[in-house]
Amino acid sequence: MTAISKPLDSRPAPSLPFRTRLAMFIRMLAIQGAWNYESLLGNGIGFCTEPALRLLPGGVRGPAFHAALARESRYFNAHPYLAAVAVGALARAELDGEPPERIERFRTALCGPLGSVGDRLVWAGWLPFCSLASLMIFGLGGDTLAVVGFFLVTYNLGHFALRIWGLNTGWNHGLRVAVALGNPVLRHGPQQIGRLAAVATGVAIPLALGRVIGPGRSLIGVELIAVALGSILIVRLHGRIEGWRLSLVVLAVFVLISVIR
Amino acid sequence: MTLIELIPLAILGGVLGLDVVSFPQMMISRPIVAATAGGALTGHPMNGLLIGAALELIALETLPFGASRYPEWGSASVVGGAIFASHPSQPSGAMTLGVLSALATTWVGGWTMVKLRQLNAVWAGQRRDALEAGARGSVVSLQLMGMTADLLRGSLLTAIAFAALAPLANVSINSWTVDSRLSRCIVVGIAASVAGGAAWKLFHSTLGARWFFVGGLAIGLFVLFVK
């Protein structure tokens, strides 16, 4: 991923000390620590850019630091992983001494794309794919280490790569980072992952069913037909009740019947 | 159940509840991981994995999109995993009650997350002037307070849910009348139906996805019946 992020800014990216970069990266793991319905991710962006802002003239006691930190801690919304792009780009813009109104406009413009791209790529793509692939391994008879290990390693390879790429890309491109969002992985990734996840769904569901139910096939055929009908029902009920709530109600009724009768 | 037994579960539930949103979002809070960890803490990780797989199928539907309200699976899966794993012989109804306990906890957990977000907003409001002045201490403390509160939220939720639901599950298992295998079929059938519906919603707009799904299903059924 990093190979694609050639700097487009006419100025070469200044070097960011390794300790500062590491501090920013670690803080990015906690970017949603103070998430709230008013400033959303805003305080997290301030929290993550703060190690870089210390490099402003005058350090942490200087007026430039306070003005920049106040600006960066205001309302912001993005996908938490792709917010790394914003953290890198905003830190670079502040250290480059860009005019405050330009930074404000840039922050506003960045919210939408970083939210929608991240949601499609990660929440609706990579996460379900990794989840279904680990269920597939479970269905094939994998032990706890294989199933859980596969899920955590695979998912977090993508997760950490995206955060590292985001921080580097944001820092290297500064206010011109929008061009980097045309990266093929971000544009075509959700479609490709969607196809892989569709295959994984088909393989994982019958295998996982078979493993949980246990040996013997007498019930599997009936069960698969029931699952197909149940899935159609869930799709038809979309927008009226969520599947997990429906499951809660149906299971509660089933428990009552099983215990009382 | 003693306090000594409850404390490790509460800590685990707190850490995994924290992962859902606040830190570090490595998805250790997903049911397939969290329920296995809950089961492992009770001495039976494989039981935890079994119920974790069923819960993971249901959790496929609920993805943490932005400001939407969604169930909190981290702490809830620890509760479900621990309840199921505390019955190592897997008696009739144990899985059903474990899944139901996790679903009930995840519902309450989603509500507690909304309350936490409102509390974060109150704390941010109290520091508005300091934040507008770019006070470093306020930015950092707000972040740390939010994460600490989230950790406590998850721990308390896990402890209360397990303490309340585990005895109820024990009583219900003793009175359970439906065949063990049929009970499992119903639970996992419901879970797989939710997963099927969720997968359709997620991928139906992807070009060619239905054919990829059919191909996958053919492979899955072939392996299932050949195994």
Interface residues (C-beta under 8 A of the other chain):
Chain A: L29 A30 Q32 G33 A34 W35 N36 Y37 E38 S39 L40 N43 G44 G46 F47 E50 V60 F65 H66 A67 A68 L69 A70 R71 S73 N77 H79 P80 Y81 G115 D119 W123 A124 L127 P128 C130 S131 L132 S134 L135 M136 F138 G139 L140 G141 D143 T144 V147 V148 F151 L152 Y155 N156 H159 P190 Q191 G194 R195 L196 A197 A198 V199 A200 T201 G202 V203 A204 I205 P206 L207 A208 L209 G210 R211 V212 I213 G214 G216 R217 L219 I220 E223 L224 A226 V227 A228 L229 G230 S231 I232 L233 I234 V235 H238 E242 G243 W244 R245 L246 S247 L248 V250 L251 A252 F254 V255 I257 S258 V259 R261
Chain B: V21 S22 F23 P24 Q25 M26 M27 I28 R30 I32 V33 T36 A40 P45 M46 G48 L49 L50 A53 A54 E56 L57 I58 A59 L60 E61 T62 L63 P64 F65 G66 A67 P71 G93 M95 T96 L97 V99 L100 L103 A104 T106 W107 R117 Q118 N120 A121 W123 A124 G125 L131 E132 A133 G134 A135 R136 V139 V140 L142 Q143 L144 M145 G146 M147 D150 S172 S175 W176 T177 V178 R181 L182 S183 R184 C185 I186 V187 V188 G189 I190 A191 A192 S193 V194 A195 G196 G197 A198 A199 W200 K201 L202 F203 T206 L207 G208 A209 R210 F212 F213 V214 G215 G216 L217 A218 I219 G220 L221 V223 L224 F225 K227
